[in-house]
Structures are given as C-alpha cells and as structure tokens.
Amino acid sequence: MTTVNEIRASLTAPQREALNAVWEYHIRKDDRWSWMPTAALYRKFADLTVSRRSGKDYVLAILRSLNASIIYEHQDHYYALTFLGVLLTDDGRDGIDLLVRCLELFQAKYDAGQDLKGMNIRSEELARMLNLSEDKLKLLNELLELSQLGNVSGNRLDWTLSATSWMDDFLFEDDLRPFVERRALKDYDPNAPCTYTERTAYLQQKQSPSLIIPNENGKIFIGHGRSHVWKDLKDFLHDRLHLEWDEFNREPVAGRSTKEVLSEKLSNAKFTFLVMTGEDQHTDQTTHARENVIHEAGLFQGRLGFERAIILLEEGCTEFSNVQGISQIRFPKGNISAKFEEIRQVLEREGILKTNLHYSIDNPYYQ
C-alpha cells in the first residue's frame, strides 16, 4: 500500500515547488478559504521561464504529473491543496505527528471522563499544551479542517476546536499515526486529473451510466477552434445525413456569458463532436487544441458520456491527458472528410442515424 512518505519521496523538485507555492499563498491569507488563483500560479512560474505562456505551460505540465488527490483546480479558477497535499508540502512534513499529538489530547480527556460532545478547546490552550509556534498553530488549524478530524471555528490564530462525529473512529485507537495516514490516503487516486475540465470528465466517467442523460430530441454539437475543417463536418451532417447541428456561435452570443451559452448548448445536445486541430504551440514545440475545445470536451463528456462525446483529433495535434487511452477518431491534417464513413458508423452505433443498407459515403444519391 502507498504511504505518505513514499508519495513525498516520489515528488520531483518542480512538483514540490508548485505545492509549496500554493500553500504559501494560502497560509498568508486571513481567510482560510482563499486559495491561489490559477492566473497567480501561472504568473509566479512565468518569472522562472522566458514568457507568460511558457510559465503557464510549465505549471500545467507539473500539475498533470500530479493528481487531484493532492492538488486540484476549482471551477472558480483557483488551485487548492487537499489534506494529503498539505502533508506533502515542506511545512506539512511533520503534519501527521502534529495531528497525532492533538488527537491524543482528546483521548486523554475522554479517558479522564470528560464529555467530548460539549468540550471546546481554545487555540491558545492548544498552543500551550502542545508547545506550538504561531506557524505550527496555523498548520494544525488547516489540517484539522481539511481532515475533518475536528470542528474548527474562528480565524487561524484565534479559534476553537470541538469534537466531530469522527471522534469515535480514533478514540479507541492504540496507535494514532496509522489512523491519520489512512485518513490522508482514503480517497487517493493517482489517475484523477488536477485541472477542472479534465477532472470533471474523469469523475463523470466513473459515475453510473444511468446518471448520463442526453437530450434525445437535441442537436449534434460541434466544438471547434479557429480551423475551418469543422465546417466540412457541419456540411456533411446537415447536407448528407440530414441531421441538425449546433456550435457555440451559431446564434448571437453578445451580452451572454460563456457559462450561460454552454449551459444551453449542453441541455440541447444529444451528441457532440469535438474537433481538435493543432493551433496553440507550446514552448516544447508541440501543438495543442485551443483551450475552449478542451474545456468543451470535459463538459460534454461529463454530460453525454464518452460514447456520445467523440474526439476528432487532427494529425499533429497533441492529445490532452483526458483523451489518452480514450477512443477517438484521428484524421489527416486538414482533411476531416477522410473519416466521414467512420463518423457515420459511430452515429449509427449510438442510434442517432438509422442504418440504411443502400447507404454509401461515395454514393451521393443515397436516400
């Protein structure tokens, strides 16, 4: 079984640097809910590289080598650490021992006959009994909050700790260290992506298929970048297969938020094709799909499932992590029509297009 120390030993220097950066930003804030904005993390690493863009690419490469059990991007565009993530920072190296000492206080009070349900311990009392510095007291506050091993109220330097329903889990443990470590690793998933879009699709993939409900009366949504190859797909769907299609800008979107428009498109879709063409060049000279298409891929995979959110990947365009190992249709650069027959077969498989025995892509007179 993986241990916290084994995970810590496996971290690279850039991974540790990213975790420490997020932690240091967070712990300086008075509000315990203030984590590091995505842009701030990119900007910090831009100082270490040659440009803003390379700073962003550098951070994304680091994050994609970690997982959401350690650090994750929130939908409001900030990065936060999990309980395990804090333990893996330089400041959190002694975090398990710190928690064990705190929980032992509860054990001692329980053994002395005190009613834990009505017991509150002030932070100044904890600092005195455990001989904690101000920084260690802040760390303990955060660890108790993230682990849910104690109810914490107040700010980081003046707070009160009270019992939780989890107390029964450890009151009768002879050795608290393994208990705390199990707590840190209970949801560990080395494959869970950190970025919000990729994580959303990953979590939806793990859900029961019964939770994925496409609009069977809806349209086929086409996600795309600047390349015009998507229009060939649109013409094929509309002119030759007689299917209704949609895309982000088909109706005027002025005055409407991206979130509002995408929410409407999601509700009205029964199937989607995400056309990924190599348009954004990264510092390692690889080309990637535009971020709006990657974002749409995560949303539609989550809503429709992987069988009805098909990636069309142009030759030379780098896969993003959430499509690696996932079925996709690859097409020659600039020639999406080369895969029209395969696209038709997928639509038949999903019941979007009824099978016609006389059909042929090469026959313009099919009915």
Secondary structure by P-SEA (a helix, b strand, c coil): cccaaaaaaaccaaaaaaaaaaaaaaaacccccccccaaaaaaaaccccccaaaaaaaaaaaaaacccccbbbcccccccccaaaaaacccccaaaaaaaaaaaaaaaaaaaccccccccccaaaaaaaacccaaaaaaaaaaaaaacccccccccccbbbbbccccccccccccaaaaaaaaacccccccccccaaaaaaaaaaacccccccccccbbbbbbbcccaaaaaaaaaaccccccccccccccccccccaaaaaaaaaaaccbbbbbbcccccccccbbbccaaaaaaaaaaaaacccccccccccccccccccccccbbbbbcccccccaaaaaaaaaaaaccccccccccccccccc
